[in-house]
Amino acid sequence: MPDISRYHRQALLREIGEAGQRRLLSSHALVIGCGALGTVSAEILVRAGVGRVTVVDRDVVEATNLQRQFLFDESDARAGLPKAEAARRRLSSINSEVKVRGVVRDFTSGSAEGLATEGGGVGVIVDGTDNFEARYLMNDVSVKTGTPWVYGAAVGMTGMSMTVVPGVTGCLRCLFEEPPESGSAAASETCETVGVFGAVTALIGSVQAGEALKILAVGRDAAAPGLLSVDAWTGVVRRIGTGGVRRSDCPCCGGREFPFLSGARGSQSVVLCGRGSVQVTPGGGGRIELAALAERLRPHGSFEVTRFLVRGVLAQERGDAGAVTLTVFADGRAIVGGVTRVEAARALYARYVGS
Protein backbone atom coordinates (compact mmCIF):
# COMPACT_ATOMS: atom_id res chain seq x y z
CA MET A 1 0.00 0.00 0.00
CA PRO A 2 1.25 3.52 -0.77
CA ASP A 3 2.49 5.54 2.19
CA ILE A 4 -0.08 8.34 2.51
CA SER A 5 2.21 10.28 4.86
CA ARG A 6 4.29 11.20 1.81
CA TYR A 7 1.39 13.45 0.74
CA HIS A 8 0.77 14.98 4.17
CA ARG A 9 1.04 18.62 3.01
CA GLN A 10 -1.45 17.96 0.24
CA ALA A 11 -3.87 16.01 2.45
CA LEU A 12 -3.86 18.95 4.89
CA LEU A 13 -5.64 21.06 2.29
CA ARG A 14 -9.28 21.35 3.35
CA GLU A 15 -10.34 21.10 -0.32
CA ILE A 16 -8.67 17.68 -0.64
CA GLY A 17 -8.24 16.09 2.77
CA GLU A 18 -7.24 12.51 3.46
CA ALA A 19 -10.29 11.14 1.63
CA GLY A 20 -9.38 13.08 -1.52
CA GLN A 21 -5.78 11.93 -1.29
CA ARG A 22 -6.89 8.31 -1.09
CA ARG A 23 -9.04 8.86 -4.17
CA LEU A 24 -5.98 10.18 -5.98
CA LEU A 25 -3.99 7.10 -5.01
CA SER A 26 -6.61 4.86 -6.62
CA SER A 27 -7.12 6.96 -9.77
CA HIS A 28 -5.80 6.82 -13.32
CA ALA A 29 -4.82 9.79 -15.51
CA LEU A 30 -4.05 9.68 -19.23
CA VAL A 31 -1.64 12.30 -20.59
CA ILE A 32 -1.73 12.58 -24.39
CA GLY A 33 1.47 14.17 -25.69
CA CYS A 34 4.64 14.52 -23.65
CA GLY A 35 6.01 17.83 -24.87
CA ALA A 36 6.06 21.18 -23.12
CA LEU A 37 2.60 20.92 -21.53
CA GLY A 38 2.57 17.17 -21.01
CA THR A 39 5.89 16.99 -19.18
CA VAL A 40 4.77 19.62 -16.67
CA SER A 41 1.33 18.15 -16.02
CA ALA A 42 2.59 14.54 -15.88
CA GLU A 43 5.24 15.40 -13.29
CA ILE A 44 2.75 17.25 -11.08
CA LEU A 45 0.29 14.33 -11.26
CA VAL A 46 2.99 11.82 -10.32
CA ARG A 47 4.30 13.94 -7.45
CA ALA A 48 0.72 14.38 -6.19
CA GLY A 49 0.27 10.62 -5.92
CA VAL A 50 -2.12 9.78 -8.77
CA GLY A 51 -1.99 6.00 -8.64
CA ARG A 52 -1.62 5.33 -12.36
CA VAL A 53 -0.37 7.70 -15.01
CA THR A 54 -0.23 6.70 -18.67
CA VAL A 55 1.85 8.93 -20.95
CA VAL A 56 1.37 8.64 -24.71
CA ASP A 57 3.70 10.27 -27.25
CA ARG A 58 4.76 9.61 -30.83
CA ASP A 59 8.04 11.55 -30.90
CA VAL A 60 11.67 11.33 -29.75
CA VAL A 61 13.65 13.74 -27.58
CA GLU A 62 15.74 16.34 -29.40
CA ALA A 63 18.01 19.08 -28.10
CA THR A 64 15.55 21.81 -29.14
CA ASN A 65 12.98 20.30 -26.75
CA LEU A 66 15.07 21.04 -23.66
CA GLN A 67 14.20 24.76 -23.58
CA ARG A 68 10.64 23.97 -22.44
CA GLN A 69 10.13 20.21 -21.92
CA PHE A 70 10.90 19.70 -18.26
CA LEU A 71 11.30 15.94 -17.84
CA PHE A 72 14.16 15.51 -20.30
CA ASP A 73 17.90 16.17 -20.25
CA GLU A 74 20.81 16.18 -22.70
CA SER A 75 21.43 12.45 -22.37
CA ASP A 76 17.87 11.74 -23.51
CA ALA A 77 18.39 13.96 -26.55
CA ARG A 78 21.75 12.37 -27.43
CA ALA A 79 20.18 8.91 -27.25
CA GLY A 80 17.12 10.00 -29.22
CA LEU A 81 14.89 8.25 -26.70
CA PRO A 82 11.16 8.15 -27.39
CA LYS A 83 9.60 10.84 -25.20
CA ALA A 84 7.15 8.41 -23.62
CA GLU A 85 9.98 6.12 -22.54
CA ALA A 86 12.21 8.95 -21.29
CA ALA A 87 9.25 10.34 -19.35
CA ARG A 88 8.43 6.93 -17.87
CA ARG A 89 11.98 6.52 -16.59
CA ARG A 90 12.12 9.99 -15.05
CA LEU A 91 8.63 9.86 -13.54
CA SER A 92 9.24 6.42 -12.04
CA SER A 93 12.38 7.74 -10.34
CA ILE A 94 10.39 10.67 -8.89
CA ASN A 95 7.69 8.48 -7.35
CA SER A 96 8.15 4.72 -7.41
CA GLU A 97 4.72 4.21 -5.81
CA VAL A 98 2.96 5.45 -8.96
CA LYS A 99 2.45 3.00 -11.83
CA VAL A 100 3.76 4.96 -14.80
CA ARG A 101 3.25 3.56 -18.28
CA GLY A 102 4.91 5.05 -21.35
CA VAL A 103 3.19 4.34 -24.66
CA VAL A 104 5.26 5.03 -27.77
CA ARG A 105 2.56 5.53 -30.36
CA ASP A 106 0.43 8.13 -32.08
CA PHE A 107 -2.94 9.23 -30.74
CA THR A 108 -5.22 8.38 -33.65
CA SER A 109 -8.79 7.34 -34.34
CA GLY A 110 -7.57 3.75 -34.13
CA SER A 111 -5.94 4.07 -30.70
CA ALA A 112 -7.87 6.81 -28.90
CA GLU A 113 -10.83 4.94 -27.44
CA GLY A 114 -8.73 1.98 -26.34
CA LEU A 115 -6.38 4.25 -24.43
CA ALA A 116 -9.26 6.07 -22.72
CA THR A 117 -11.06 2.87 -21.66
CA GLU A 118 -8.00 0.78 -20.75
CA GLY A 119 -8.25 -1.05 -17.44
CA GLY A 120 -11.83 -0.01 -16.81
CA GLY A 121 -11.34 3.56 -17.99
CA VAL A 122 -9.30 6.58 -16.96
CA GLY A 123 -10.55 9.31 -14.65
CA VAL A 124 -9.28 12.23 -16.69
CA ILE A 125 -7.48 12.95 -19.97
CA VAL A 126 -4.88 15.72 -20.09
CA ASP A 127 -4.09 17.39 -23.43
CA GLY A 128 -0.36 17.73 -24.07
CA THR A 129 -0.64 17.77 -27.87
CA ASP A 130 0.34 20.45 -30.33
CA ASN A 131 -2.29 20.28 -33.06
CA PHE A 132 -6.00 20.89 -33.52
CA GLU A 133 -6.76 17.51 -35.07
CA ALA A 134 -5.62 15.62 -31.95
CA ARG A 135 -7.70 17.91 -29.73
CA TYR A 136 -10.89 17.37 -31.71
CA LEU A 137 -10.23 13.64 -31.55
CA MET A 138 -9.72 13.96 -27.78
CA ASN A 139 -13.02 15.83 -27.55
CA ASP A 140 -14.82 13.06 -29.46
CA VAL A 141 -13.44 10.34 -27.21
CA SER A 142 -14.20 12.37 -24.08
CA VAL A 143 -17.85 12.92 -24.96
CA LYS A 144 -18.40 9.38 -26.21
CA THR A 145 -16.90 7.71 -23.12
CA GLY A 146 -17.99 10.36 -20.60
CA THR A 147 -14.39 11.04 -19.55
CA PRO A 148 -13.43 14.60 -18.54
CA TRP A 149 -10.52 16.15 -20.43
CA VAL A 150 -8.39 19.24 -19.88
CA TYR A 151 -7.56 21.22 -23.02
CA GLY A 152 -4.30 23.16 -23.11
CA ALA A 153 -2.38 25.17 -25.70
CA ALA A 154 0.63 27.47 -25.64
CA VAL A 155 2.30 29.41 -28.44
CA GLY A 156 4.36 32.56 -28.39
CA MET A 157 3.72 34.31 -25.07
CA THR A 158 0.14 33.14 -24.62
CA GLY A 159 -1.58 30.04 -23.38
CA MET A 160 -5.11 28.72 -22.85
CA SER A 161 -6.80 25.98 -20.89
CA MET A 162 -10.37 24.70 -20.62
CA THR A 163 -11.84 21.74 -18.79
CA VAL A 164 -14.52 19.70 -20.55
CA VAL A 165 -16.77 17.58 -18.33
CA PRO A 166 -19.29 15.64 -20.46
CA GLY A 167 -22.84 16.25 -19.30
CA VAL A 168 -21.79 19.21 -17.15
CA THR A 169 -19.91 21.72 -19.32
CA GLY A 170 -19.87 22.48 -22.99
CA CYS A 171 -17.36 20.59 -25.13
CA LEU A 172 -14.69 21.95 -27.45
CA ARG A 173 -17.08 21.96 -30.41
CA CYS A 174 -19.64 23.96 -28.45
CA LEU A 175 -17.08 26.76 -28.44
CA PHE A 176 -15.17 26.10 -31.68
CA GLU A 177 -17.37 23.93 -33.87
CA GLU A 178 -14.71 23.36 -36.54
CA PRO A 179 -10.90 23.33 -36.47
CA PRO A 180 -9.33 26.41 -38.09
CA GLU A 181 -8.82 26.15 -41.83
CA SER A 182 -5.34 25.39 -43.10
CA GLY A 183 -3.50 28.61 -43.86
CA SER A 184 -5.61 30.67 -41.44
CA ALA A 185 -3.87 32.78 -38.79
CA ALA A 186 -5.02 30.42 -36.03
CA ALA A 187 -3.70 27.35 -37.85
CA SER A 188 -0.41 28.89 -38.98
CA GLU A 189 0.68 30.34 -35.62
CA THR A 190 2.60 27.42 -34.09
CA CYS A 191 5.81 27.09 -32.10
CA GLU A 192 7.42 26.29 -35.47
CA THR A 193 6.52 29.71 -36.89
CA VAL A 194 6.39 32.10 -33.92
CA GLY A 195 8.19 30.24 -31.12
CA VAL A 196 7.07 29.54 -27.57
CA PHE A 197 8.03 30.94 -24.16
CA GLY A 198 8.98 28.15 -21.75
CA ALA A 199 7.38 29.96 -18.82
CA VAL A 200 3.94 30.01 -20.42
CA THR A 201 4.06 26.26 -21.05
CA ALA A 202 4.85 25.74 -17.36
CA LEU A 203 1.93 27.99 -16.39
CA ILE A 204 -0.61 26.20 -18.58
CA GLY A 205 0.71 22.72 -17.76
CA SER A 206 0.34 23.52 -14.07
CA VAL A 207 -3.22 24.77 -14.57
CA GLN A 208 -4.08 21.58 -16.45
CA ALA A 209 -2.62 19.38 -13.73
CA GLY A 210 -4.54 21.32 -11.09
CA GLU A 211 -7.81 20.78 -12.94
CA ALA A 212 -7.07 17.06 -13.34
CA LEU A 213 -6.25 16.70 -9.63
CA LYS A 214 -9.46 18.47 -8.61
CA ILE A 215 -11.55 16.13 -10.75
CA LEU A 216 -9.78 12.99 -9.47
CA ALA A 217 -9.70 13.99 -5.80
CA VAL A 218 -13.05 15.73 -5.40
CA GLY A 219 -15.24 15.11 -8.44
CA ARG A 220 -16.42 16.56 -11.73
CA ASP A 221 -18.17 19.53 -10.15
CA ALA A 222 -14.83 20.85 -8.90
CA ALA A 223 -13.71 21.75 -12.43
CA ALA A 224 -13.33 25.48 -13.08
CA PRO A 225 -15.78 26.80 -15.70
CA GLY A 226 -14.85 28.63 -18.88
CA LEU A 227 -11.75 29.21 -20.96
CA LEU A 228 -8.65 30.53 -19.19
CA SER A 229 -6.30 32.75 -21.20
CA VAL A 230 -2.85 33.81 -19.98
CA ASP A 231 -0.36 36.28 -21.45
CA ALA A 232 2.97 35.51 -19.80
CA TRP A 233 4.59 38.70 -21.11
CA THR A 234 2.04 41.23 -19.84
CA GLY A 235 0.83 39.16 -16.91
CA VAL A 236 -2.79 39.50 -18.03
CA VAL A 237 -5.05 36.59 -17.08
CA ARG A 238 -8.63 36.31 -18.36
CA ARG A 239 -11.40 33.77 -17.87
CA ILE A 240 -14.00 33.65 -20.62
CA GLY A 241 -17.23 32.19 -19.28
CA THR A 242 -18.54 30.94 -22.63
CA GLY A 243 -16.42 27.81 -22.31
CA GLY A 244 -18.99 26.34 -19.93
CA VAL A 245 -22.04 26.89 -22.14
CA ARG A 246 -23.49 23.71 -23.62
CA ARG A 247 -25.07 24.07 -27.04
CA SER A 248 -28.04 21.86 -27.76
CA ASP A 249 -27.16 22.01 -31.47
CA CYS A 250 -23.52 21.02 -30.90
CA PRO A 251 -22.77 18.17 -33.35
CA CYS A 252 -20.65 16.37 -30.74
CA CYS A 253 -22.24 16.56 -27.27
CA GLY A 254 -25.68 17.43 -28.68
CA GLY A 255 -25.85 15.30 -31.82
CA ARG A 256 -23.50 12.52 -30.63
CA GLU A 257 -21.50 12.70 -33.85
CA PHE A 258 -17.87 11.62 -33.55
CA PRO A 259 -16.25 12.05 -36.99
CA PHE A 260 -12.70 12.43 -35.68
CA LEU A 261 -13.01 9.24 -33.63
CA SER A 262 -14.60 7.27 -36.48
CA GLY A 263 -11.83 8.31 -38.86
CA ALA A 264 -14.19 10.20 -41.16
CA ARG A 265 -12.23 13.36 -40.34
CA GLY A 266 -8.47 13.65 -39.93
CA SER A 267 -5.33 13.02 -41.91
CA GLN A 268 -2.62 10.37 -41.88
CA SER A 269 0.27 12.84 -42.03
CA VAL A 270 1.00 15.91 -39.94
CA VAL A 271 3.68 18.60 -39.79
CA LEU A 272 5.31 18.47 -36.36
CA CYS A 273 5.51 21.71 -34.39
CA GLY A 274 9.02 23.10 -33.96
CA ARG A 275 10.71 20.25 -35.81
CA GLY A 276 10.94 21.05 -39.53
CA SER A 277 9.61 17.54 -40.04
CA VAL A 278 6.52 15.55 -40.98
CA GLN A 279 5.05 12.45 -39.38
CA VAL A 280 3.81 9.87 -41.87
CA THR A 281 1.38 7.19 -40.66
CA PRO A 282 0.70 4.41 -43.17
CA GLY A 283 -2.76 2.93 -43.54
CA GLY A 284 -3.52 -0.68 -42.78
CA GLY A 285 -1.54 -1.02 -39.55
CA GLY A 286 0.97 -3.83 -39.17
CA ARG A 287 4.40 -4.05 -37.56
CA ILE A 288 7.84 -3.42 -39.02
CA GLU A 289 10.85 -5.63 -38.34
CA LEU A 290 13.24 -2.90 -37.26
CA ALA A 291 16.50 -4.84 -37.64
CA ALA A 292 15.63 -5.84 -41.20
CA LEU A 293 14.68 -2.28 -42.10
CA ALA A 294 17.96 -0.96 -40.68
CA GLU A 295 19.86 -3.37 -42.92
CA ARG A 296 17.92 -2.18 -45.98
CA LEU A 297 18.61 1.45 -45.15
CA ARG A 298 22.33 1.21 -44.41
CA PRO A 299 23.40 1.58 -48.07
CA HIS A 300 21.53 4.90 -48.13
CA GLY A 301 23.14 6.53 -45.10
CA SER A 302 24.08 6.14 -41.45
CA PHE A 303 21.40 4.30 -39.45
CA GLU A 304 21.09 2.81 -35.99
CA VAL A 305 18.47 0.52 -34.52
CA THR A 306 17.08 0.20 -30.99
CA ARG A 307 14.17 -1.81 -29.64
CA PHE A 308 11.98 1.26 -30.20
CA LEU A 309 13.02 2.57 -33.61
CA VAL A 310 15.38 2.90 -36.55
CA ARG A 311 16.87 6.34 -37.18
CA GLY A 312 19.51 7.95 -39.34
CA VAL A 313 20.35 10.36 -42.15
CA LEU A 314 19.60 9.74 -45.83
CA ALA A 315 22.91 10.77 -47.35
CA GLN A 316 21.65 11.36 -50.89
CA GLU A 317 18.58 13.40 -49.99
CA ARG A 318 18.13 17.09 -49.24
CA GLY A 319 14.87 18.61 -48.06
CA ASP A 320 13.53 22.14 -48.02
CA ALA A 321 14.49 22.41 -44.32
CA GLY A 322 17.92 20.75 -44.50
CA ALA A 323 19.39 17.25 -44.39
CA VAL A 324 16.77 14.52 -44.54
CA THR A 325 16.54 12.30 -41.47
CA LEU A 326 14.34 9.26 -41.04
CA THR A 327 13.00 7.84 -37.77
CA VAL A 328 10.82 4.75 -38.16
CA PHE A 329 8.88 3.14 -35.30
CA ALA A 330 7.80 -0.49 -35.01
CA ASP A 331 4.17 0.39 -35.78
CA GLY A 332 5.19 1.74 -39.20
CA ARG A 333 5.03 5.42 -38.32
CA ALA A 334 7.93 7.56 -39.46
CA ILE A 335 9.16 11.07 -38.75
CA VAL A 336 10.77 12.51 -41.85
CA GLY A 337 13.04 15.40 -40.87
CA GLY A 338 14.36 18.14 -43.09
CA VAL A 339 11.07 18.53 -44.96
CA THR A 340 8.00 20.61 -44.21
CA ARG A 341 5.72 19.45 -47.05
CA VAL A 342 3.52 16.42 -46.45
CA GLU A 343 3.75 15.32 -50.09
CA ALA A 344 7.54 15.25 -50.00
CA ALA A 345 7.56 13.30 -46.74
CA ARG A 346 5.15 10.71 -48.12
CA ALA A 347 7.29 10.28 -51.24
CA LEU A 348 10.41 9.69 -49.17
CA TYR A 349 8.56 7.22 -46.96
CA ALA A 350 7.37 5.25 -49.98
CA ARG A 351 10.87 5.25 -51.47
CA TYR A 352 12.80 4.05 -48.42
CA VAL A 353 10.30 2.31 -46.13
CA GLY A 354 7.54 1.13 -48.48
CA SER A 355 4.11 2.19 -49.64
Residue pairs with C-beta under 8 A, 6 or more apart in sequence:
2 25
2 49
2 51
2 97
3 97
4 11
4 18
4 21
4 22
4 25
6 49
6 97
7 21
7 24
7 48
7 49
10 16
10 21
10 48
10 49
11 17
11 18
11 20
11 21
15 214
15 218
15 222
16 24
16 213
16 217
16 218
20 217
20 218
21 49
21 217
23 216
23 217
23 218
24 48
24 49
24 50
24 51
24 213
24 216
24 217
25 49
25 50
25 51
26 51
27 50
27 51
27 52
27 123
27 124
27 216
27 217
28 50
28 51
28 52
28 53
28 54
28 119
28 121
28 122
28 123
29 45
29 50
29 52
29 53
29 54
29 122
29 123
29 124
29 125
29 126
29 212
29 216
30 54
30 56
30 115
30 116
30 122
30 124
30 125
30 126
31 38
31 41
31 42
31 45
31 53
31 54
31 55
31 56
31 125
31 126
31 128
32 38
32 56
32 107
32 115
32 125
32 126
32 127
32 128
32 129
32 134
32 138
33 56
33 57
33 107
33 127
33 128
33 129
33 130
33 134
34 42
34 55
34 56
34 57
34 69
34 71
34 83
34 84
34 87
34 128
35 57
35 59
35 65
35 68
35 69
35 83
35 128
35 129
35 130
36 68
36 69
36 70
36 128
36 154
36 196
36 198
36 201
36 205
37 127
37 128
37 152
37 153
37 154
37 201
37 204
37 205
37 208
38 55
38 57
38 87
38 126
38 128
38 129
38 205
39 69
39 70
39 71
39 72
39 87
39 128
39 205
40 70
40 201
40 202
40 204
40 205
40 206
40 208
40 209
41 126
41 128
41 150
41 152
41 205
41 206
41 208
41 209
41 212
42 53
42 55
42 71
42 87
42 91
42 126
42 128
43 70
43 71
43 90
43 91
43 94
44 205
44 206
44 209
44 210
44 213
45 53
45 126
45 209
45 212
45 213
46 53
46 91
46 94
46 95
46 98
46 100
47 94
47 95
48 209
48 213
49 95
49 97
49 98
50 98
50 212
50 213
50 216
51 98
51 99
52 98
52 99
52 100
52 101
52 119
53 91
53 98
53 99
53 100
53 101
54 100
54 101
54 103
54 115
54 118
54 122
55 84
55 87
55 88
55 91
55 100
55 101
55 102
55 103
56 84
56 103
56 105
56 107
56 115
57 82
57 83
57 84
57 87
57 102
57 103
57 104
57 128
58 104
58 105
58 106
58 107
58 279
58 329
58 333
58 335
59 82
59 83
59 272
59 275
59 335
60 80
60 81
60 82
60 83
60 309
60 311
60 327
60 335
61 69
61 72
61 76
61 77
61 79
61 80
61 81
61 82
61 83
61 86
62 77
62 80
62 275
63 74
63 77
64 274
64 275
65 72
65 77
65 83
66 72
66 73
66 74
66 77
67 198
68 196
68 198
68 201
68 202
69 83
70 202
71 86
71 87
71 90
71 91
72 83
72 86
72 87
72 90
76 86
80 309
80 311
80 327
81 308
82 102
82 104
82 308
82 309
82 329
84 102
84 103
84 104
85 102
85 104
85 308
86 102
87 100
87 102
88 100
88 101
88 102
89 102
91 98
91 100
92 98
92 100
103 115
104 308
104 329
105 111
105 329
105 331
105 333
106 279
106 281
106 331
106 333
107 115
107 129
107 134
107 137
107 138
108 137
108 266
108 281
109 137
109 260
109 261
109 262
109 263
109 266
110 263
110 285
112 137
112 138
112 140
112 141
112 261
113 141
113 144
113 145
113 261
115 122
116 122
116 125
116 141
116 142
116 145
116 147
117 145
121 145
121 147
122 147
123 147
123 148
123 215
123 216
124 147
124 148
124 149
124 150
124 212
124 215
124 216
125 138
125 141
125 142
125 147
125 148
125 149
125 150
126 149
126 150
126 152
126 208
126 209
126 212
127 134
127 135
127 138
127 149
127 150
127 151
127 152
127 153
127 208
128 152
128 205
129 135
129 138
130 190
130 191
130 272
130 273
130 274
131 270
131 273
132 179
132 180
132 187
133 179
133 260
133 265
133 266
133 267
133 270
135 151
135 153
135 172
136 172
136 173
136 179
136 260
136 265
137 260
137 261
137 266
138 149
138 151
138 172
139 149
139 164
139 171
139 172
139 173
139 252
139 260
140 252
140 258
140 259
140 260
140 261
141 147
141 258
141 261
142 148
142 149
142 164
142 166
142 171
143 164
143 166
143 171
143 252
143 253
143 256
143 258
144 256
144 258
144 261
146 166
146 167
147 166
148 163
148 164
148 165
148 166
148 215
148 220
148 223
149 163
149 164
150 161
150 162
150 163
150 164
150 208
150 211
150 212
151 160
151 161
151 162
151 163
151 164
151 172
152 159
152 160
152 161
152 204
152 205
152 207
152 208
153 159
153 160
153 161
153 204
154 160
154 196
154 197
154 200
154 201
154 203
154 204
155 189
155 190
155 191
155 194
155 196
156 189
156 194
156 195
156 196
156 197
156 200
157 197
157 200
157 231
157 232
157 233
157 234
158 200
158 229
158 230
158 231
158 232
159 200
159 201
159 203
159 204
159 229
159 230
159 232
160 204
160 227
160 228
160 229
160 230
161 204
161 207
161 208
161 211
161 227
161 228
162 172
162 175
162 226
162 227
162 228
162 243
163 169
163 211
163 215
163 223
163 224
164 170
164 171
164 172
165 215
165 220
165 223
166 253
168 220
168 221
168 223
169 223
169 225
169 243
169 244
169 246
170 242
170 243
170 244
170 245
170 246
170 247
170 250
170 253
171 246
171 250
171 252
171 253
172 252
173 250
173 251
173 252
173 253
174 245
174 246
174 247
174 250
174 252
174 253
175 227
175 242
175 243
175 245
177 250
177 251
179 187
180 186
180 187
181 187
190 273
190 274
191 273
191 274
192 271
192 272
192 273
192 274
192 275
192 276
196 274
197 232
197 233
199 232
200 230
200 232
203 230
203 232
204 230
207 228
207 230
211 223
211 224
214 222
214 223
214 224
215 222
215 223
224 239
225 241
225 243
225 244
226 239
226 240
226 241
226 242
226 243
226 244
227 239
227 240
227 242
227 243
228 237
228 238
228 239
228 240
229 237
229 238
229 239
229 240
230 236
230 237
230 238
231 237
246 253
246 254
247 253
247 254
248 254
249 255
251 257
252 258
259 265
260 266
267 342
268 280
268 281
268 282
268 283
269 278
269 279
269 280
269 281
269 342
269 345
269 346
270 278
270 279
270 342
271 277
271 278
271 340
271 342
272 278
272 279
272 335
275 335
275 337
276 321
276 322
276 337
276 338
276 339
276 340
277 321
277 325
277 335
277 336
277 337
277 338
277 339
277 340
277 345
278 335
278 336
278 339
278 340
278 341
278 342
278 344
278 345
279 333
279 334
279 335
279 336
279 345
280 333
280 334
280 335
280 336
280 342
280 345
280 346
280 349
281 332
281 333
282 332
282 333
282 349
282 354
282 355
285 331
285 332
286 332
287 330
287 331
287 332
288 328
288 329
288 330
288 331
288 332
288 353
290 305
290 306
290 307
290 309
290 310
290 328
290 330
291 305
293 305
293 310
293 328
293 353
294 303
294 304
294 305
294 310
297 303
297 310
297 312
297 326
297 352
300 314
300 315
300 316
300 352
301 312
301 313
301 314
301 315
301 316
302 312
302 313
302 315
303 310
303 311
303 312
303 326
304 310
304 311
304 312
308 329
308 330
309 327
309 328
309 329
309 330
310 326
310 327
310 328
311 325
311 326
311 327
311 328
312 325
312 326
313 323
313 324
313 325
313 326
314 323
314 324
314 325
314 326
314 348
314 352
317 323
317 324
317 338
317 348
318 324
318 338
319 336
319 337
319 338
319 339
319 340
319 344
320 338
320 339
320 340
320 341
320 344
321 337
321 338
321 339
321 340
322 337
322 338
323 337
323 338
324 336
324 337
324 338
324 339
324 348
325 335
325 336
325 337
325 338
326 334
326 335
326 336
326 337
326 348
326 352
326 353
327 334
327 335
327 337
328 334
328 353
332 353
334 349
334 353
336 344
336 345
336 348
336 349
339 345
339 348
